[in-house]
Amino acid sequence: MRIRLDGTYAELAYTVNKIRTILPVGSISPIRPRRRRPYAWRVFIDTAPDRDEGRWIT
């Protein structure tokens, strides 16, 4: 599943940290500024399937 988050840099850093404790995260895109919106940032999080004995299930 792909999750898109928008907000301030501090909000995104906090939320990404919380999501990583709840869901298995496969990858996180770099936090990038949004165009035409000051102090607004965007990040994409790809969640991975549940782990099975230390390896990702495909």
N, C-alpha and C positions, 0 to 999 in steps of 0.2 A: 504494500500500500504506500502511496506517496502522499506526504503531508506537506502543505504549504503554510508557512507562518509569516505574518507581517507584523511589524511593531518597531519599537525603539530597540537599539542594540542591547540594552540591559534586559529588556523583556524577553528578547529572543534567546539570549545566553541563558537566562534562568529557565525558560520553558524547555529548551533543548536538553538541558541538564536533567530536568524532571522527567521528560519523556524517555530519556535513556535509562532511567531507573525502573520504568514501568514496562516498556516495550523493547524487544530486541531490535536494535538499529543496524541496518546494513551499511548505509552511507549518509553523510550529511554534506550538503553543498556549502560552499563558502557563503558567509553572510555578506550580502551585497546591498548597496543602497538602491532605493526605488527612485525612478525618474520622476521629476516634478513634484516630489514630496520631501521637504526637508525633515530630517531626523526620522525618516521611515526606512526600514530595512526589510529584506525578504530572505528567507532560507527555505530550502526543500529538504525533507527528511524521508529517506526510503527505509521503511521497516522491513525486516527480514522475517522469514518464517521461524517457528520455534526451533531451538537447538536440539540436536540429538547426539549425545555423547561427544560434544565439542566440535561438531562439524555442522555446517548449514545444510538443511534439507532442501533439495531442489525439486 
